[in-house]
Amino acid sequence: MYVSIIVPTKDRPNDLKNLLLTLLNLRYRPIEIIIVDDSRSDETFKVVQSFKSEFEKRNVKIHYVKGDGEGLTSARNIGLGVAQGDIICFLDDDVLILDPNTIDKVLQFFAATPEAVCIQPFVIQAQRSRGFRGILGNAVRKVLCLEYKGPDKCEIRRCYSSVFPSEVRRVAKATRLMGCAFCCRSVVFKRVKFDTYLKKAGYFEDADFSSNVIRSFGKDSVYLIPFVVIYHKVTPVARLPTEQQLKLVILYWTYTFFKNQYNSSIVNLIAFLYALCGALIHTILDTIVSRERSAHRILLLLKSYIFVLVHLKAVLKSSFIRKCIIKELD
């Protein structure tokens, strides 16, 4: 099987350089690495050019493709238009592949598990809260129906928040892929693409894609695997201002919930509304216990709720108006 790697990037030349250095060490080499660049300068292009000869020595093509500026989902779809591999691996520009046998292990699992169309490696993320405070915070997020971590789980909750793996001890079925690093058979993309209404930044676009894969290929089609480990730095570089982040998170959460999870279920709707209340409660608690937060964040979150409520009909019913809403965020 041939492997293509797609890396969307924007204004992170140093992070991309570090990723490419780790890709040079892979024992089983992809046939191509596709860099889709939305950067505002030519620094990323220079980084790609500096690696070109090294990859060519290893018979790996490195493609530099200029993005359309529409964001992560569009960049991934652009990369898919170039990719020739049987297996497509998506990596964020701020991840590191530390195991040289990563691709070998991915291909071995696909070969041994024909029902698997997508696999999710174990992603180790840079953690901000450790020890008792981290454990307590995780428990609070679970109770409030927000994103939390649990062993051997990568799932979408009833309220359309997520459970991410705290550890992976065995192969497990999953309902959630993590956008920073996952792999799919190329056949997936004959039926499923990334939703380009989710513009600018990567919030809930991976959950939305996961829901579409499960709908198209069934609940036994996505697997979480323990023997492939990816490190995600979660770099602060080139991220949106806090107000735009909050507005996009609430907007995209609402859009993807009603698109994929609501299904006219009152129970699901109550879970979603409870989670929105939980997000506000969690922000208030953070403001109380952390000196890094401020009451200003609570006001920004409330403004985001009001923004989505005002545009709710447009978000749910009209693709044309959805485009107009996103333009308001510029």
Secondary structure, 3 states (H helix, E strand, C coil): CCEEEEEEECCCHHHHHHHHHHHCCCCCCCCEEEEEECCCCCHHHHHHHHHHHHHHHCCCEEEEEECCCCCHHHHHHHHHHHCCCCEEEEECCCEECCCCCHHHHHHHHHHHCCCCCEEEEEEEECCCCCHHHHHHHHHHHHHCCCCEEECCCCEECCCCCEEEECCCCCCEECCCCCCCEEEEEHHHHHCCCCCCCCCCCCCCHHHHHHHHHHHHHCCCCEEEEEEEEEEECCCCCCCCCHHHHHHHHHHHHHHHHHHHCCCCCHHHHHHHHHHHHHHHHHHHHHHHHCCCCCHHHHHHHHHHHHHHHHCHHHHHHCHHHHHHHHHHCC
